[in-house]
């Protein structure tokens, strides 16, 4: 009966952990609805706020840089992309694509390491300033990195994003392996 469970625990250890959790629940009781809502709200605001700020800043920048029409700069860049996406230019940009894939992986590994550090800081309850700094730095870094990749064209942007997603898969495997 001491065979390993899927997460690597032995049965005896799993039973002991379960008993400790139950004893703590009996001592402390359930979390209040307010605590549950606060937990959900804190997570939600870390996603919603940067998204809304990004939308408003992007629209404000578009209105300031290309006349008064929102999205004008984006449309201007998209008009240039068909010429950059022809077969001849794609083959000529293989070294750039490889460089962007490596940059995407490297940036992604740094990004997800900072994300893990942020979650550790939040879990240990070490204040709000350090997690806020890590979160703002991560979001700012992503904006700058992908904006620079987008300046190089659609293909480098997609390759950089593929590298970034590959780094996510690597980070998840590393966390699972260390747990």
URHUDA-V882290 format. One record per residue. N is the residue number from 1. SS is DSSP state (alpha for helix, beta for strand, coil for the rest). Layout:
n=N ss=SS
n=N ss=SS
//
This chain:
n=1 ss=coil
n=2 ss=coil
n=3 ss=coil
n=4 ss=coil
n=5 ss=coil
n=6 ss=coil
n=7 ss=coil
n=8 ss=coil
n=9 ss=coil
n=10 ss=coil
n=11 ss=alpha
n=12 ss=alpha
n=13 ss=alpha
n=14 ss=alpha
n=15 ss=alpha
n=16 ss=alpha
n=17 ss=alpha
n=18 ss=alpha
n=19 ss=alpha
n=20 ss=alpha
n=21 ss=alpha
n=22 ss=alpha
n=23 ss=alpha
n=24 ss=alpha
n=25 ss=alpha
n=26 ss=alpha
n=27 ss=alpha
n=28 ss=alpha
n=29 ss=coil
n=30 ss=coil
n=31 ss=coil
n=32 ss=coil
n=33 ss=alpha
n=34 ss=alpha
n=35 ss=alpha
n=36 ss=alpha
n=37 ss=alpha
n=38 ss=alpha
n=39 ss=alpha
n=40 ss=alpha
n=41 ss=alpha
n=42 ss=alpha
n=43 ss=alpha
n=44 ss=alpha
n=45 ss=alpha
n=46 ss=alpha
n=47 ss=alpha
n=48 ss=alpha
n=49 ss=alpha
n=50 ss=alpha
n=51 ss=alpha
n=52 ss=alpha
n=53 ss=alpha
n=54 ss=alpha
n=55 ss=alpha
n=56 ss=alpha
n=57 ss=alpha
n=58 ss=alpha
n=59 ss=alpha
n=60 ss=alpha
n=61 ss=alpha
n=62 ss=alpha
n=63 ss=alpha
n=64 ss=alpha
n=65 ss=alpha
n=66 ss=coil
n=67 ss=coil
n=68 ss=coil
n=69 ss=coil
n=70 ss=coil
n=71 ss=coil
n=72 ss=alpha
n=73 ss=alpha
n=74 ss=alpha
n=75 ss=alpha
n=76 ss=alpha
n=77 ss=alpha
n=78 ss=alpha
n=79 ss=alpha
n=80 ss=alpha
n=81 ss=alpha
n=82 ss=alpha
n=83 ss=alpha
n=84 ss=alpha
n=85 ss=coil
n=86 ss=coil
n=87 ss=alpha
n=88 ss=alpha
n=89 ss=alpha
n=90 ss=alpha
n=91 ss=alpha
n=92 ss=alpha
n=93 ss=coil
n=94 ss=alpha
n=95 ss=alpha
n=96 ss=alpha
n=97 ss=alpha
n=98 ss=alpha
n=99 ss=alpha
n=100 ss=alpha
n=101 ss=alpha
n=102 ss=alpha
n=103 ss=alpha
n=104 ss=alpha
n=105 ss=alpha
n=106 ss=alpha
n=107 ss=alpha
n=108 ss=alpha
n=109 ss=alpha
n=110 ss=alpha
n=111 ss=alpha
n=112 ss=alpha
n=113 ss=alpha
n=114 ss=alpha
n=115 ss=alpha
n=116 ss=alpha
n=117 ss=alpha
n=118 ss=alpha
n=119 ss=alpha
n=120 ss=alpha
n=121 ss=alpha
n=122 ss=alpha
n=123 ss=alpha
n=124 ss=alpha
n=125 ss=coil
n=126 ss=coil
n=127 ss=coil
n=128 ss=coil
n=129 ss=alpha
n=130 ss=alpha
n=131 ss=alpha
n=132 ss=alpha
n=133 ss=alpha
n=134 ss=alpha
n=135 ss=alpha
n=136 ss=alpha
n=137 ss=alpha
n=138 ss=alpha
n=139 ss=alpha
n=140 ss=alpha
n=141 ss=alpha
n=142 ss=alpha
n=143 ss=alpha
n=144 ss=alpha
n=145 ss=alpha
n=146 ss=alpha
n=147 ss=alpha
n=148 ss=alpha
n=149 ss=alpha
n=150 ss=alpha
n=151 ss=alpha
n=152 ss=coil
n=153 ss=coil
n=154 ss=alpha
n=155 ss=alpha
n=156 ss=alpha
n=157 ss=alpha
n=158 ss=alpha
n=159 ss=alpha
n=160 ss=alpha
n=161 ss=alpha
n=162 ss=alpha
n=163 ss=alpha
n=164 ss=alpha
n=165 ss=alpha
n=166 ss=alpha
n=167 ss=alpha
n=168 ss=alpha
n=169 ss=alpha
n=170 ss=alpha
n=171 ss=alpha
n=172 ss=alpha
n=173 ss=alpha
n=174 ss=alpha
n=175 ss=alpha
n=176 ss=alpha
n=177 ss=alpha
n=178 ss=alpha
n=179 ss=coil
//
